[in-house]
Amino acid sequence: MNCPKCGRPAGQIDHVETPEKEMYRERYCPSCKHKFYTIEFEVESNAQFKKEWNKHKKRKAKITPIKDYGSRY
């Protein structure tokens, strides 16, 4: 997994698994010293996954900033 702040590889410090089979991971980037958390969970059906994944991708596409490469003129 890469660091969301600098994009370099990050390692796992600790993890906790819940009875509902969710996995919470604490991660750390040695390059920029950023600490962040991730959650893994099981999806019961493929249809449910596709629906949620598509919603997530649309939402992410709306908030992703457009890079400004400067004016060419």
CORJOHU-V274103 format. One line per field, one symbol per residue. ss: DSSP state (@ for helix, = for strand, . for the rest). phi: phi as a letter, one per 40 degrees, with the letter a starting at -180 (. if undefined). A space follows every 10 residues. Layout:
ss = ???
phi = ???
This chain:
ss = .=......=. =======... ..======.. ....====== .....@@@@@ @@@@@@@@@@ @@@....... ...
phi = .ccccbgccb bccaabbccc gcbbbcbacc cbgcbabbbb acbcbccccc cccccccccc ccbccccccg ccb
